[in-house]
Amino acid sequence: MHNINANKLRWALRSPPFRDPGQGLYHTLAGAELPKTISVGTQRFGLQFQEIEGGRAGGMRCLSIDTGAMVVTILPDRGMGIWKCWRGDLEFGWQSPVVGPVHPSLVPVNDASGIGWLEGFDELLVRCGLHSNGAPEFAENGTVRFPLHGRIANLPAHQLTIEVDIDEGTLDVIGLTSETRFLVYSLELETRYRFRVGSPVVEMSDTIFNRSSRETTAQLLYHINIGTPILGPGSKVHAAYSDLQPRDARAAESTASWSECDGPTSGYTEQVYFLSPRGDGQHWTESMLASQDGANGFAVQFDESTLPCLSIWKNTVAVEDGYVLGIEPGTNFPNTKSIEEIAGRVVRLAGGESRAFRLRLLPLATSAEVSESENRIRQLQK
């Protein structure tokens, strides 16, 4: 170890033998030594890293971070997704018919139907990509060419570390996840979640690396899913955008009321709207779902220069069938990859090239926080 700084700590929770995350300014400790709390001035972080026993989640590990203002549970074995988060007793996520989280080995991503991905779908935040991220696409012989929403959500991080900077009051969770097919493509995703002590904000920075010497294409979409109690009859979507289009004839039936949400409706057929987000001088934009009474909500801020497409997915079916609304920033819209390639909405990476993406997640627990988000969006929309 070199240049050890007592106020900068690193825990290597998962590390392949051919890489050494212990080099640098951070003091390295084994995962078994991960403390339950880390004091930062008069505040603290809480940490819990545990393996789930039994059921369809058996064998998976989850990491929970408590900032003092919020608790977030990260799933390193599911592409570094976020299962749920909490502000006190208020839970942010949704009630999927899929009882999860589900171990990725039990999710038939390459099922002949093309939609086996849905058998593991129950997170607050799930990444779609990296080689493809949209609707399933089939070859002429009927075999699956690109499965629904890609493979990254069902791949485990092969490297996982926690870094704490006591002076700055930050805790970073960093994961590396590879999506590689020999002789075809080699992509790696570096995910960095940053938490600040006492803050209810999740800061995210993702970087896609092309580890091949040859050019390749990539896609990335953040499937952010909110159900009750935020979603309900009369809840509303707020977004800053310059253009909005319904995905299909079904969505076109309600374009005028695209932002308004119905209560749970058995047999409801999903409606999807494609938006071009509008950002500020630093390219940050914001979208938010607010409850009917404005008492709570969930906001997503993202860099629209690298995530230029926003999809709003309304799936207000019965609660037992998966009552949910999705706010989905992406490099593209979730059509088939061929459609998005023709439209020029794929990320092209030369050999060794990378591309970075930035987001913030804001679970809103008070009417004042909801109003502040509405005001920010209103300013962007002017």
Secondary structure, DSSP 4 states (H G I P E B T S, - for coil): --S-EEEEEEEEEE--TT--TT-SSEEEEEGGG--SEEEETTEEEEEEEEE--SGGGTT-EEEEEE-SS-EEEEETTTTTEEEEEEETTEEES---SS-S---GGG--TT-TTS-GGGGG---SEEEEEES--SS-EE-TTS-EEE-TTBSGGGS--SEEEEEEETTTTEEEEEEEEEEEETTTEEEEEEEEEEEETT---EEEEEEEEE-SSS-EEEEEEEEEEE-TTTS-TT-EEEE-EEEEEESSHHHHTTGGGTTB-PPP-TTPPPEEEEEEE---TT-EEEEEEE-TTSS-EEEEEEETTT--EEEEEEE---HHHH-EEEEEEESS-SS-HHHHHHTT-SEEE-TT-EEEEEEEEEEE-SHHHHHHHHHHHHHHH-
